[in-house]
């Protein structure tokens, strides 16, 4: 059964504690925005999937109650940084399986300032669900005082540099591109433009990553209304509908750990497997894609994801970004929103915000950041621990 997104809503992504609001306030803003965009009242929503990482159980109900008290099922979703896309996938499955005709996917996060610890919402390192991943890192690179997520991705960058000759300037080029893109996104947390040289000169976080190559902690929310083809026809929503052509989630396999490489531990094998599943299901390939929103939590992960999605061969991603192939005028436009690095990264909202950006691009509603003639979009969202979700959208 075909499934469609007919409405999307997002808040501005902001530095934590910038605005005096609660998570239900941001959820109300994003959720009501998605319903208004679709022209669908909340009373027609049959189920709600809500993603978040840093609130207590049933916070999803508290958030959804801001939209209405209709008694529909509310499902609370937590999948680390892939939480938002997991909520979207759950909503799609409800519709695709014939259980519902209209489902709301909602994601939010109200975070604390400062870097993440050993795992989203987790306490000490020893009990973290990502301790095994960090153990891979520690065995090869040791464990330092820097934020652990920056360490594992920074060490993946070092390995890529050693294997393939990737340069610090190529890593910085990813961040420069995404900061440049975010200048046209009024909802982005940052809208400043930086040169490669300025990014390289920024405060070091964990070599070779500088502050401007790392996604920030953020507050924000995003939502999407997912419906069946029957619902589209019955309510005359053809002009709003963007098809979810294919979607896949993968988790860690032996490949993530067997090599002892941080490149594998941070998820490139998961991302590659999810992309392959989506291509096989849809009959489309990366060559058919026009615009990509991918999980650039750190600049190196954008390079690793180019390779996982088949945009280049392993080791070729540094040259790909350097060539201009992933920005306006190139083969693809990657992260026109500014990506996680510049748009922001409220964990529960990130995957849904990616979908919202793509829907706007495919409906030719992205304003000054519009990708010309965009018809097929791909979203990639990953969480350590681990989950990788790839979604293919078409107008």
N, C-alpha and C positions, 0 to 999 in steps of 0.2 A: 504494500500500500504506500502511495506517495505521501510525503510529509512536506510541510511548508512552514517557513517563518513569515508571519504576516505583520508583525509589529515588534519593534525594538525600542528600548529606552535605556539611557545611561545618565548617571550623575557626572559632574566634574570630578575627576580624581584629584585628591588633595593630600598634602602633607598631614599626617595625624595631628589632631588637636588644632587644626586651622579653623574649623568651624564648630560651633557649639551644637552638635546634633548627635542623635543616637542612631544605632544601626537600623532601627525601624523607620527612622525619618528618611534615611537614604534609600531604603528598600521601597518605601512608599513613592518616592520621587521617581525611581527607575521603573518600578512596576506600573504605576499609573501612566508613565510616559509610554511604555510599551503598549498598554491597552488602548490609549488614545491614538497612537500611531496606527494600530490595527483597526480602530473603530469598533472594538469589541468590549462590551461591559464585563466587569468581573463576574457577574452572575452567570455568564456563559462558560466560564472556566470550570472544568470538571476535576482537575487535579493540579497540584502545585509541587514542583521540585525546587527546593531551596538549598543553595550551597553557601557554606561559610566554614572557617577554620578556627576562629578565636572566640566564639561565643559558646555558651552552654547548651545542653540538649533542649530541643524544642524552640530554640530561637527562631527557627524557620516559621513556626506558627505565629510567634509574636510579630514577626515582620509581615507575614501574609495577612494577618488580621487588620493591618492598616488599609488594605484594599477592599476588605469586606468580610463579613461574618456569615459565610454561606454553608459552613460545615463540610466543605470538600476535603478530601485527604491532602495532607501536607507531608512531604517526605524530606527529611533532613539529610544533606549530603556533605561529606567531608573527604576529600581526596587530595590533600595537600594543594600544591599550586595548580593542579588540574581539576579543582573542585567545580569551577564554573562550567567547563565543558562537560563534566560528568553530569551535572544537573541538566544541561541541554540534551545530552544523550538519553538520559532517563525519560525526559519529556517526549523525545522523539519515539522511544520504544513504546510508550503508552499509546501513542497515536498510531504508529506503524502496526502494532499488534492488534488494533481494533478495539482497545479498551476505552478510548476516549477520542473525541473529535477536537477538543480544544484544551490545551495544557499550557500552563505558565511555568517557565523556567526563570528563576530569580537567584541572583548571587550578590553577596555583599561582604564587606569586611570593614571593621573598625579596629585599627591596629595601634600599636604603641610605637613611639619613635625609637630609632636605632635598628641595628641589624638583627635579622632572625637568628635564633639559636640553633640547636641541633636538629630541630624539626618543628614544623608549624604546630603550635599548641602543645608542644611536648615540654617535659621538664628537663631532667639531667640527661647527659649524653648517653649514659649506660643503658637507659631504658628507651631511648629513642628508636622508633621503627626504622630509621635510616642509619643506625649504628653500623650495620654490615657494610653499607656503602662507604661510610667514613673509614671503616677498617681497611678496605681496599686502598684508600688513599694513604692512610697512615703507614701501611706496610711498605709502600714505595717512596713516599714523600715525607713521612713524619706528620706530626700534628702540631700546629703552632697556635699562637694566641689570636690570630685573625679570625673573623667570623667564619664558621665552618663551611657555610655554603659558598662563600667567596673562595675559600681554600680549595674545595674540591673542583670548582669550575676553573679557578686559576691554575691548578695543577693539570687539568685537562688541556688548558691552553698551552702550558709548557710542553706537554707531550706532543701536541699537534705541531708546535714550532720545531721540536727536535726531529720528528718523523718527516715533516713535509716542508720545512723551511718557511713556514708561515711567520710573518713579521709582526712586530708590535704595531707598526703603522697600519697593517691590514686589519688587526683587531680594532684599532681605534677608528678605522674607516666605517665600521659597522655602527659605532656609537655616533659618529659625526653625521652619518646618513639619517639615523633615527631621530636625533635631536633636530636636524634640519626639517624633517617631515613634520615633527610635532609643532613647529612654528605656525602651521596652518590648522591646528586642532585646538579650538578654544576650551575643550574639556580636558586637555592634557595637563598633568601636574607641572610639567616644565615646558616652556616655549622659547627657550634661549637656543641660539645657534652657536656651535663651537667648531673650530677647525680641528683637524687631526692633531696638529701641534699642541693646541690647548688641551685636548683630551689626554694626550700623552703626558703633559706637564701637570695634570691634576693630581690631587693627593693619592698616593698609592694605597690600595686596599690589600691586595695580595698579588705579588708579581706574577704576570705582567698587567694585571687589571688595576685601573685607576678608578676613582669614584665615579667619573662620568661614563664608565663602562658597566656600571652596576645598577640594577633596578632598585628604586627606593621602596621603603614602606609607604603605604598609601591607605587612605580612606576612600570608599566609593562603592557604587552598586551598578548592576546592569541586569537587564531582563529581556526575555524574548517570548512571544506568543507563538506556540507551535500548534499547527492544525492539520487536519486531514484534507484531502482533495475534495471530499464531499462538503466539508465546511466552507472551503473557498468558493465552491460553486453556489451553495445555498445563500451565502452572504455577499456575493459579488465582490470578492476580494482579489480578483486576478491582478489588478494593478499594484497590489501591495505584496503579492506572494513571491517569495524566493524559495526555490526547492532545495531541500536537504537531499542531495543526490546520493550520498553515501557517508557513512560515519563508522569509525572503528576505534576501539580502545584496546591497548595491549599493556601487559605488565612485565616485570623482569623475568628473564629466563636465565639459564646457565651462562649465556653469552654476556650478560651484564657483569658477571663476576669472575669468569674463568680466566680472562686475560690478565687480570690484575691492573687494568688500565682505568684511569679516571674517565677517559673518553667513553668507555663502555658503561662505567658505573653511573654516570650522569644521564644516561638514557638514549644514546644514539641508536643502539639496537632496537629498543622499544619503538622509537620514532620511525625507524625504517620499516619495521614490521607493520605498524599501523598504516603508514602511507601505502605500502604494497597492498594491504587488504582493501583500502579505499579504491585504489586504482583498479584492482581486479573486479570489485563489485560494480563499479560505475562504468567500466569500459573506457574511462578517461585516464589521461596521464598528466604528468607535470607540464608537458608541452601544450596542453589545452588550457592551463591555468593562466589567468591574467594578473591576479592580485593575491597576495599572501599576507596573512597576519600570523606570525610565528612567535614562539616563546623565547624571546631574547632576554631572559633574566640576567644574563651576563653576555657581553659581546661575543665571547667564544661560542656560546650556545647557538647563536644565529649561524655561525660558520658550520658547526656540526650539523645543524638542521638542514642547511643547503644540501649537504651530502646525503643525509638520511632521506630527504624528499626526492632525490635523484636530479637535483638541479645541476650537479657537477659530480665528478668522480671524487672518491675519498682523497683528501689532500688538496683538492682544487678550489676550495671555498675562499681562501684568501685572495687568490687572483680573480675569482668571480666578483667579489664585492669591489675590489680595486678597479675592475673594468667598467663599473657603472651599470652592470647588467641587472642589478636589483633595486634600481631607483627609477624615477621618471625619465622616460626616453630609452630605458633599457628593456631587456626581455621580460622581466617581471617588475612589479613594484611591490617591495617587501616592507611591511609595517608602515603603510601610509599614515596610520594614526600616531606614529611616534614610537610604537612598541612599548614593551614593559619598561625599557630603559628611560624613556622620556615621557610617555603617557602616564606611567605609574603602574603599580602592581598590588592592588588589594586582592588578596589571593582568591577569595570566593567569587569575585566579580570578573576576574581577568578573562577566563575563557568565554564568558558571555559577552564581554566587551569586544573581544575579537570578532565574534559572530555579528554583533551590532555594526561594527565598522564595515564588514564585508557586505551585509545587507544594504547599507547605505551606498556603498560603492556600486553594487550591482543594480540598484534602483536609480543610479545617477543623482544621488542626493548628498554627495560628500563635499560640495562646495569647492573651495580653492585647492583641496587635496584630492579632487576627483581623478581617478585613473581613467584615461580616455577609453571608451568602448569596452569597459569591463563587463564580462559576461559569466566568467567562472572564477570563483574564489576558493581559496583553501585556508583553513585555520588549523594551527598546530599548537597544542597546549600540553605541557608536561609537568609532572610532579614527582619529586624524588620519593622513593619509597615502595612502589613506584607506579606511575600510570602515564601513558601517553595517549592522547586523543587527537585524531585527525578527522576533520569534517570538510566535506566538499559541497559547495553551494553553487547553484546555477540559476540564472534568470532567463 
